[in-house]
Each structure stands twice: as structure tokens, then as C-alpha cells.
Amino acid sequence: MIKAIYVLLFSFLILSCGNDDEETCIMCTSDQTTDFEVCQRSDGDASVNGENTNTDYDVYLADLMQAGAMCGG
């Protein structure tokens, strides 16, 4: 019984350590560029097509929308 508890606890720890640097991404379109992917990195910055912008995601996205880009889903 105690061995089973240790196995479950160990399994939980392994699964919960998963991928902490997961990104959330959306596709954007613009009349001035080809479609591109904007992601929110684990540090809160935006990346575009895999390149870090060193700019806060929310600020970057707001600037894109103000410039006429359409982003979503």
C-alpha cells in the first residue's frame, strides 16, 4: 500500500513538472505582410514566427491591432 502511494506521488511529480515554458500562439494577418504567428512566451514577451521581440505580449498585440493586423484563433 505504501509503495503504491509512493508510485502515485512520484508519477504526479513527474507529470506536474511537464513543460513550464509552454507558449500560447495565435495567427495574424495583415495587408502589409504574409500571415504570421504571434506567441506569448513563458516570460510574458511576444515572439513572432519563433523570434523573441523582447516586448510584452499584450503591448505587442495591441500595437499590431492598432496598425491594422487581424489576430485570433
C-alpha positions in Angstrom: 0.0 0.0 0.0 2.7 2.5 0.9 4.7 1.5 -2.2 1.6 2.3 -4.3 1.3 5.7 -2.7 5.0 6.5 -3.4 4.5 5.4 -7.0 1.4 7.7 -7.4 3.2 10.6 -5.7 6.2 10.2 -7.9 4.0 9.9 -11.0 2.2 13.1 -10.0 5.5 15.0 -9.5 6.8 13.9 -12.9 3.6 14.9 -14.7 3.3 18.2 -12.9 6.8 19.2 -13.9 5.8 19.0 -17.6 6.5 21.8 -19.9 6.6 25.0 -17.9 7.8 27.0 -20.9 4.7 26.4 -23.0 3.7 29.1 -25.4 0.3 30.3 -26.4 0.1 31.2 -30.1 -2.3 32.9 -32.5 -2.2 33.6 -36.2 -2.3 37.1 -37.5 -2.9 38.6 -41.0 -2.0 42.0 -42.3 -2.3 43.7 -45.7 1.4 44.5 -45.5 2.8 41.0 -44.7 2.2 37.4 -45.2 0.4 35.6 -42.3 2.4 35.2 -39.2 2.3 33.5 -35.8 2.5 35.5 -32.6 3.2 33.6 -29.4 3.2 34.6 -25.7 6.4 33.2 -24.3 6.7 31.9 -20.7 8.5 35.1 -19.7 5.5 37.2 -20.9 7.2 38.5 -24.1 5.9 38.1 -27.6 7.6 36.1 -30.2 6.8 36.3 -34.0 7.5 33.2 -36.1 9.8 32.0 -33.3 11.8 35.2 -32.9 11.7 36.9 -29.5 10.5 40.5 -29.8 11.7 41.4 -26.2 8.3 43.2 -25.9 5.5 42.4 -23.6 2.9 40.2 -25.4 -0.1 42.4 -24.6 1.7 45.6 -25.7 2.9 43.9 -28.9 -0.5 42.6 -29.7 -2.2 45.9 -29.0 0.3 47.7 -31.3 -0.3 45.1 -34.1 -4.1 45.6 -33.9 -3.7 49.4 -33.9 -1.5 49.0 -37.1 -4.4 47.1 -38.7 -3.4 43.5 -38.2 -6.1 41.0 -37.5 -5.2 38.3 -35.0 -7.1 35.4 -33.5 -7.8 31.7 -33.0 
